[in-house]
Amino acid sequence: MTALVLTRSHTHAGKPYAPGDRIEVDVATADWLIAHDIAKPGPAAPVANPDTTPEPKPLQRKEPKP
């Protein structure tokens, strides 16, 4: 999927969108929208920063009683 920002009003999948709205579409649709000056490439999806991703907590297991 490709993120786009609409530059003018557009109806996508039966829903009306205004200029400045962000939509995600397949590559072929994105190319068509950009070629017809209806949208421009949007910001990429945010990527998790590995420095700020919390580490998983270790599992604590209880030993079964004999």
Residue pairs with C-beta under 8 A, 6 or more apart in sequence:
1 24
1 25
1 26
2 24
2 25
2 26
2 27
2 29
2 30
2 41
3 22
3 23
3 24
3 41
3 42
3 43
3 44
3 45
4 22
4 23
4 24
4 25
4 30
4 33
4 34
4 39
4 40
4 41
4 42
5 20
5 21
5 22
5 39
5 40
5 41
5 42
5 43
6 17
6 18
6 19
6 20
6 21
6 22
6 23
6 33
6 38
6 39
7 19
7 37
7 38
7 39
7 40
8 19
8 37
8 38
9 16
9 17
9 18
9 19
10 16
10 17
10 33
10 38
10 39
11 17
12 23
12 25
17 23
22 42
23 39
25 33
30 39
30 41
33 39
34 40
34 41
